[in-house]
Amino acid sequence: MNKIASKIAFTFLVTSFLFSGCKDNDDTPLAEVSPTFSFTHNWDGVPIENADYETTTYINERGESLTLSKLVYLISDITFTDAQGTSFSAGDYNLVDAREGVNLSFTPDVVIEEGTYNVSFT
């Protein structure tokens, strides 16, 4: 009986040791990043060059012809949402002037942990 009790105690100790060594705690902090956006401008997959303004005629989906004289737009309300649904708002905006090449690269005023995010903006 003493051998059986010793085997049970040994098995219990080994099992306890194995389970206590299997913690999934990674205390390494995730790297923080400042995301950067780089804007390019294309029409039907073809880059719009500065020489194309006021000279190139484009056809939209309705079959209508148009010519670009300028291309200026505002990116605002930038929000990053992680897989758990936590949102991080950049709280700033970027005014892009494509013809003048102004603000084609933009780093919002937000620092987030490295990871995968959905990005939304208006």
GROMACS elastic network, one bead per residue, 0.5 to 0.9 nm:
[ bonds ]
;  ai    aj funct       b0    kb
    1     4     6  0.51680   500
    1     5     6  0.62769   500
    1     6     6  0.85943   500
    2     5     6  0.51771   500
    2     6     6  0.61506   500
    2     7     6  0.86594   500
    3     6     6  0.50139   500
    3     7     6  0.61349   500
    3     8     6  0.85989   500
    4     7     6  0.50817   500
    4     8     6  0.61601   500
    4     9     6  0.85464   500
    5     8     6  0.51058   500
    5     9     6  0.60791   500
    5    10     6  0.84847   500
    6     9     6  0.50815   500
    6    10     6  0.59842   500
    6    11     6  0.84883   500
    7    10     6  0.50052   500
    7    11     6  0.59883   500
    7    12     6  0.84368   500
    8    11     6  0.50965   500
    8    12     6  0.60522   500
    8    13     6  0.85701   500
    9    12     6  0.50658   500
    9    13     6  0.61470   500
    9    14     6  0.86461   500
   10    13     6  0.51205   500
   10    14     6  0.61579   500
   10    15     6  0.85113   500
   11    14     6  0.51955   500
   11    15     6  0.60218   500
   11    16     6  0.84597   500
   12    15     6  0.51515   500
   12    16     6  0.60201   500
   12    17     6  0.85006   500
   13    16     6  0.50763   500
   13    17     6  0.60500   500
   13    18     6  0.85989   500
   14    17     6  0.50382   500
   14    18     6  0.61564   500
   14    19     6  0.86800   500
   15    18     6  0.51259   500
   15    19     6  0.62311   500
   15    20     6  0.85649   500
   16    19     6  0.52711   500
   16    20     6  0.60666   500
   16    21     6  0.85715   500
   17    20     6  0.52297   500
   17    21     6  0.61980   500
   17    22     6  0.88810   500
   18    21     6  0.52578   500
   18    22     6  0.65459   500
   19    22     6  0.53300   500
   19    23     6  0.76653   500
   20    23     6  0.65372   500
   22    25     6  0.89761   500
   23    26     6  0.88263   500
   25    28     6  0.89357   500
   26    29     6  0.81058   500
   29    32     6  0.88831   500
   29   113     6  0.89776   500
   30   113     6  0.59591   500
   30   114     6  0.62998   500
   30   115     6  0.85781   500
   31   112     6  0.84854   500
   31   113     6  0.57335   500
   31   114     6  0.54804   500
   31   115     6  0.89375   500
   32   111     6  0.62548   500
   32   112     6  0.53762   500
   32   114     6  0.54882   500
   33   110     6  0.85850   500
   33   111     6  0.55777   500
   33   112     6  0.55456   500
   33   113     6  0.60437   500
   33   114     6  0.58571   500
   34   107     6  0.68238   500
   34   108     6  0.74027   500
   34   109     6  0.77947   500
   34   110     6  0.62916   500
   34   112     6  0.65968   500
   34   113     6  0.87871   500
   34   114     6  0.89887   500
   35   106     6  0.86359   500
   35   107     6  0.59767   500
   35   108     6  0.69804   500
   35   110     6  0.78595   500
   35   111     6  0.75872   500
   35   112     6  0.80839   500
   36   105     6  0.69782   500
   36   106     6  0.55753   500
   36   108     6  0.69626   500
   37   104     6  0.80485   500
   37   105     6  0.56032   500
   37   106     6  0.51446   500
   37   107     6  0.62863   500
   37   108     6  0.83227   500
   38   103     6  0.88022   500
   38   104     6  0.57959   500
   38   106     6  0.65090   500
   38   107     6  0.89090   500
   39    96     6  0.84692   500
   39    98     6  0.86689   500
   39   103     6  0.84355   500
   39   104     6  0.50937   500
   39   105     6  0.62541   500
   39   106     6  0.83616   500
   40    47     6  0.75946   500
   40    48     6  0.84259   500
   40    98     6  0.82729   500
   40   104     6  0.73372   500
   41    45     6  0.89332   500
   41    46     6  0.83675   500
   41    47     6  0.58369   500
   41    48     6  0.56669   500
   41    49     6  0.83109   500
   41    98     6  0.74580   500
   42    45     6  0.54468   500
   42    46     6  0.50608   500
   42    48     6  0.51847   500
   42    49     6  0.87285   500
   43    46     6  0.52220   500
   43    47     6  0.64054   500
   43    48     6  0.65792   500
   43    58     6  0.77515   500
   44    47     6  0.84516   500
   48    51     6  0.82276   500
   48    52     6  0.62416   500
   48    53     6  0.80333   500
   49    52     6  0.53132   500
   49    53     6  0.74573   500
   49    99     6  0.81425   500
   50    53     6  0.58728   500
   50    98     6  0.83796   500
   50    99     6  0.58532   500
   50   100     6  0.80779   500
   50   101     6  0.87841   500
   51    54     6  0.80687   500
   51    55     6  0.72710   500
   51    56     6  0.83300   500
   52    55     6  0.53524   500
   52    56     6  0.50064   500
   52    57     6  0.84487   500
   52    67     6  0.86788   500
   52    68     6  0.78067   500
   52    69     6  0.89616   500
   53    56     6  0.64155   500
   53    67     6  0.70893   500
   53    68     6  0.52052   500
   53    69     6  0.52619   500
   53    70     6  0.68654   500
   53    99     6  0.75483   500
   54    57     6  0.80052   500
   54    67     6  0.57016   500
   54    68     6  0.55145   500
   54    69     6  0.50346   500
   54    70     6  0.83243   500
   55    67     6  0.69849   500
   55    68     6  0.80315   500
   55    69     6  0.86956   500
   56    66     6  0.84715   500
   56    67     6  0.60901   500
   56    68     6  0.76207   500
   57    65     6  0.62852   500
   57    66     6  0.55545   500
   57    68     6  0.78576   500
   58    64     6  0.81590   500
   58    65     6  0.55620   500
   58    66     6  0.52559   500
   58    67     6  0.61439   500
   58    68     6  0.82924   500
   59    62     6  0.78386   500
   59    63     6  0.56199   500
   59    64     6  0.53956   500
   59    66     6  0.63036   500
   59    67     6  0.88650   500
   60    63     6  0.53741   500
   60    64     6  0.54824   500
   60    65     6  0.65773   500
   60    66     6  0.75671   500
   61    64     6  0.73772   500
   62    65     6  0.89594   500
   68    71     6  0.71260   500
   69    99     6  0.83886   500
   70    97     6  0.78087   500
   70    98     6  0.74003   500
   70    99     6  0.58980   500
   70   100     6  0.86513   500
   71    96     6  0.80696   500
   71    97     6  0.60198   500
   71    98     6  0.54381   500
   71    99     6  0.61619   500
   71   100     6  0.89292   500
   72    95     6  0.71990   500
   72    96     6  0.55231   500
   72    98     6  0.61899   500
   72    99     6  0.78881   500
   73    94     6  0.84177   500
   73    95     6  0.58545   500
   73    96     6  0.53598   500
   73    97     6  0.67891   500
   73    98     6  0.84425   500
   74    93     6  0.70170   500
   74    94     6  0.57513   500
   74    96     6  0.61586   500
   74    97     6  0.89397   500
   74   122     6  0.78235   500
   75    78     6  0.74672   500
   75    92     6  0.87548   500
   75    93     6  0.55184   500
   75    94     6  0.51225   500
   75    95     6  0.63540   500
   75    96     6  0.77035   500
   75   121     6  0.64765   500
   75   122     6  0.58049   500
   76    90     6  0.87626   500
   76    91     6  0.78264   500
   76    92     6  0.62652   500
   76    94     6  0.65008   500
   76    95     6  0.85798   500
   76   121     6  0.57031   500
   76   122     6  0.52509   500
   77    89     6  0.71335   500
   77    90     6  0.70819   500
   77    91     6  0.61710   500
   77    92     6  0.67035   500
   77    93     6  0.68340   500
   77   120     6  0.77052   500
   77   121     6  0.51089   500
   77   122     6  0.58667   500
   78    88     6  0.85389   500
   78    89     6  0.59759   500
   78    90     6  0.54905   500
   78    91     6  0.68062   500
   78    92     6  0.72787   500
   78    93     6  0.75087   500
   78   108     6  0.78869   500
   78   119     6  0.70631   500
   78   120     6  0.57510   500
   78   122     6  0.72433   500
   79    87     6  0.64772   500
   79    88     6  0.55884   500
   79    90     6  0.61555   500
   79    91     6  0.81902   500
   79   118     6  0.81237   500
   79   119     6  0.57138   500
   79   120     6  0.53070   500
   79   121     6  0.63423   500
   80    86     6  0.82225   500
   80    87     6  0.55323   500
   80    88     6  0.50927   500
   80    89     6  0.64107   500
   80    90     6  0.79944   500
   80   112     6  0.85378   500
   80   117     6  0.57870   500
   80   118     6  0.57074   500
   80   120     6  0.66954   500
   81    84     6  0.79561   500
   81    85     6  0.57419   500
   81    86     6  0.54815   500
   81    88     6  0.63588   500
   81    89     6  0.87430   500
   81   116     6  0.85463   500
   81   117     6  0.52379   500
   81   118     6  0.51588   500
   81   119     6  0.65015   500
   81   120     6  0.82937   500
   82    85     6  0.53702   500
   82    86     6  0.55086   500
   82    87     6  0.66073   500
   82    88     6  0.85281   500
   82   115     6  0.76939   500
   82   116     6  0.63142   500
   82   118     6  0.65177   500
   83    86     6  0.74563   500
   83   116     6  0.72524   500
   83   117     6  0.68183   500
   83   118     6  0.81912   500
   84    87     6  0.89769   500
   88   110     6  0.77470   500
   88   111     6  0.88116   500
   88   112     6  0.75798   500
   89    92     6  0.84810   500
   89   109     6  0.89594   500
   89   110     6  0.72863   500
   90    93     6  0.82704   500
   90   108     6  0.57530   500
   90   109     6  0.54430   500
   90   111     6  0.84732   500
   91   108     6  0.80205   500
   91   109     6  0.71803   500
   91   110     6  0.80242   500
   92   108     6  0.66392   500
   92   109     6  0.67442   500
   93   108     6  0.75591   500
   94   103     6  0.69624   500
   94   106     6  0.69558   500
   94   108     6  0.83545   500
   95   102     6  0.80472   500
   95   103     6  0.66364   500
   95   104     6  0.89577   500
   96   100     6  0.88712   500
   96   101     6  0.77709   500
   96   102     6  0.58418   500
   96   103     6  0.51184   500
   96   104     6  0.61976   500
   96   105     6  0.88518   500
   97   100     6  0.55693   500
   97   101     6  0.58773   500
   97   102     6  0.50270   500
   97   103     6  0.68079   500
   97   104     6  0.76584   500
   98   102     6  0.64121   500
   98   103     6  0.81265   500
   98   104     6  0.71027   500
   99   102     6  0.78805   500
  101   104     6  0.61580   500
  102   105     6  0.83532   500
  103   106     6  0.62957   500
  107   110     6  0.82027   500
  108   111     6  0.84650   500
  112   115     6  0.84094   500
